[in-house]
């Protein structure tokens, strides 16, 4: 009995030493992105850059967009960890609260948003559910470096789609309006996208410990013509009038694989849909799109279409380099720039 306890003690000591060495010598090292990671994170505008945080193989990484010194969030084995530019680290969830396969994919890059000393982070949950993919949001005080709240957002990817309850395509995203209103999108996989609007500016806190301060979710965007058709991978941008521009992969039009632009107005109404690009394949396509503003204030879209010709065939790039498009009329027409 004494020998067993001694072995357990020694193992615990070795484990603690290992954790210390990882934190001491791995944190701060520059880890280059692999070619696969560059494409997977293409929508995050981090091509040809290096992470300065330890990223385990297979981890999902989200980076705060439109920031000089961005915060980053790593999802690995069901744990969600927030990294500050100055090296501070915070655990936002336990192993039961995050989808272990969650990572930003083609589009859906705005998992983090910040204003002043507040930061909001959202992610997909891992709880078994027949309703859909559970989603969570955290509110962090950057001055005190404390999570003020971690609250449920609801269920993305409703079970009327073709995907299962733990589908990792249905990531939530958060973006901040001009007056501090928090807008959240719950993603989907060939299904309807949901839109939430905060009841108060710059907070998710309510009088209870269990709810987030949002109005009930509303279905937005191009609606599918039949079940298992719809939107996937929405990428977001908000203009000064609080109109949210969305570019998503759509199969809503009789399962044609299209890259489309549409808008969500502050009251939750959806604007007209513009088809930007359409795949030749009717089997599979993905664009890895990223939406931003150019120096003149026009919408700028960078994408690179990949297609699968037949079932089981490799997914290959149909464009040798990323394609840049500009819209000078708020997304109604798009022009390729060389």
Secondary structure, 3 states (H helix, E strand, C coil): CHHHHHHHHHHHHHHHHHHHHHHHHCCCCCEECCHHHHHHCHHHCCCCCEECCCCCCCCEEEECCCCCCCCEEEEECCEEEEECCCCCEEECCCCCCCCCCCCCCCCCCCCEEEECCEEEEEEECCCCCCCCEEEEEEEEECCCCEEEEEEEEEEECCCCCCCCCCCCCCCEEEEECCCCCEEEEECCEEECEEEEEECCCCCCCCCCCCCCCECCCEEECCCCCCCCCCEEEEEEEECCCCCEEEEEEECCCCCCCEEEEEEECCCCCECCCEEEEECCCCCEEECCCEEEECCCCCEEEEECCEEECCCCCCCEECCCCCEEEEECCCCCCCEEEC
